[in-house]
Every structure is written in C-alpha cells, then in structure tokens.
Amino acid sequence: MPRTYAAVSNKGGAGKTTLVTLIAGEYALRGERVLLVDADNRQNLSGWWRLCAEKANVPDNIELTQASTQRSIEQAIDNLGKAFDLVVIDAPGIDSSLQTAIIRSAELVISPIQPAIKELEAAGQAVAAVNEINDRYGLSITHFNVRTRISVPGRNLEAYRYIRPFVAGLVAAEYRTGLLDTELFERNIYREIQNGLGTLQMQDLTDPVRKARLEVHQLVDEIEQRRAAAELEGAA
C-alpha cells in the first residue's frame, strides 16, 4: 500500500495546493510514483494540472484524480493508489465529513501556516481534528505544521513570532503535532508554477529556482525524518 499524506487547513487560501505541488514534484524527482487527489471543491490542483496538460508540462511520475465523496477517496487510495508509492490529498478548506474521511485515511497530515492570526486558528483546528480522530478510532496519525509565505520583514510580525510557542503549547497539552523547522518563503516561482509550468523541479535552474529547490528538498527531507521518528515513538 502507498503512504498517504494529506494537506489540511480549515481556511481557504492557506497554501495547501502550493504545498502539495511543491512536495509532489520533489518526491517524483526522487523516483517515487505520486498520485495527487484533488478533494477540494475549489479544484485549484485540478486547474493547475489542466493548464500543465494544455502547455505540455505534465510532470513525470505524477498523476492526478479528483474525489468529492468519502467513497471516491477510499477508491482512489485502495484502487488507484496501488500503482503508486505516495498518495497526496489536497483536502477541502472547511471542516466537513469529507475532511474527516481524508484525515482518517492518512498516516501524515500537514497544515500550512502563514504569519496571521486566522492562519494560527485554522492550524489549531486541524490539530484538534487529527487528535480527535486518533482518539475516536484508536489511530496514530502524525500531524506537522509548516510555515509558508514567509518573508524577511514578516519575521518581525507578532503573528510570526507566536507560531512556535503556539505549537509548543499544543505539544505541551499532549496533542500529536509538531512544527517543522523548514520554512517556505514567499517566492514568485511558487506562484508562477500554478500557471501550468509543471513542477518546481522542472524549471530551468536560475538562481531563484535553485534557492526554491533547496528549500523544498530540505522540507521533504525533514518530513521523512520527522515522520520516521514519530513512527518509532508511536511503536515504543
């Protein structure tokens, strides 16, 4: 069976789709077969994929399917997913029964956080949802938060400075979550690839792309290292 990851936030525009396309491209570059599941009714992921096809930029090792019901989510993972190493689900940006089904099907949930109070609230809601599902079904789904759309001036914002203690407070309250050290900066290339340019890893290695590639490479390395550590901790 493939590994199943889900990008979840209870706020629209949090950066879930960008996060999904960035990490999918990195996993594909590493030789993994990746199935993307667009379960968000805004269909931003499908829109990116359609533009990629129109511009002959469909990435290797990646395929996409849509899922709008619990049954279609299960079918995507159980049937289509068999041909892949990794399934990555772009979840709807609202709390719903579909979101519950997505979280329950995943072994890892990642929530993007921008430096804003509403983003923190949405991330907290995602943490609570994952932990409630863990408790209800006796699961051990891991949850990580990743800081996105960060700028150098933005690091001086109060909301940015509050992210780390906010997550630390959740951990202290025995929620199964954590904050990744790697941050995704506000980069033009991240927006540009949404216009059908394929994945970040397909772009010419200009200096901005090189910096972005290093950032995403580090993010995926950290995701896998922290996921493995969480699994060992859960098995202890």
Secondary structure, DSSP 8 states (H G I E B T S, - for coil): --EEEEE--SSTTSSHHHHHHHHHHHHHHTT--EEEEE--TT-HHHHHHHHHHHTT---TTEEEEE--SHHHHHHHHHTGGGG-SEEEEE--SS--HHHHHHHHH-SEEEEEE-SSHHHHHHHHHHHHHHHHHHHHHT---EEEEEE-SB-TGGGGSHHHHHHHHHHHHHHHTT-S--B-S---B--HHHHHGGGT---GGGS---HHHHHHHHHHHHHHHHHHHHHHHHHHHHH-
